[in-house]
Amino acid sequence: MSEVSFDLSPVEKKPSRKYRKGSKYDPIIDAFLESENNLVTVEVEGKDANYLRTQLKKRIDARDLQERIEISVVNNKAYLEK
């Protein structure tokens, strides 16, 4: 067996994990909440409707807005509904 060179260093505690605050999809949700429309289609250039649904759903859940907003896809179009 070959030997492995290593170093062990004591630490007080593990650093907290850094999460990204917000998302590039938050402005879509904010604009919809501020609008008076109850149902809108959402299109983002270069993004598939199902991908968009997944990303917006994650943000809706993270912001605890499930009671206020619903996201769905019908015929490859993403819809936000209050």
N, C-alpha and C positions, 0 to 999 in steps of 0.2 A: 504494500500500500504506500502511496505517496502522501507526504504530509501537506496540509493546507495551512496557509498563513492566515491568521485572523486576529481581530482585536475586539474585546468586549469592554464596553464603557457603561458605567452606572448612570442612570438618569432618575430624576424625581418622579416624572409622569410622562405619559405619551402625549404628544401634541394633539390638539383637537383637529378633526378633519375639516378642511376648508371646502365649503359648498358654495357653488355659484349662487349669488343672490339675484333672483329674478330670471327672466328668460326673454329671448327676442320675440316670443309669442305673447308676452304680457300686454303689449300695446293693443293687440287685436282684441283681447278680452276687455281691457279698459275702455276701448272705443265702443265696443258693443254695449257694455253696461251703461255708458253715458248716453248712448243713442236712445231714441224713443221707440225704435223698432223692436218687435217681439220675435221676429224671425228674419234671419239674413243668411245669404250664402257667403262663404269665405273662400277666397282664392289667393294663393301665394305662388308667385312665379317660380317654376321649377320644382314644386312640391306636389306630390300625389295627394288626393283627397283623403285616402286612408292613413297616410303618414301624418297629414295635418290633423286628422281626428286624434291620433295617438298622442301627438305633442300637446295639443290643446287640452285633451283630457287629463294629461299629467299635470298641467298648470292649474286647471280647474280644481283637481283634487288637492294639489299642494296649497292652493289658496282657500280651500274649504268653501268653494262656491257651488257645490253639487246641487244645493237647494234652489239656486238662482239661475244657473245656466246648464243647458244640455247640448251636447255636440253629437251630431249623427251624420252619416253619409248615405245618400240616395243617388243612384245613377251616376256615381263617381263625382258627386258634388258634396262639399262639406257644408253643413247647416248648423248655425248657432241659434238656439231658441231659449227665450226667457220663460 
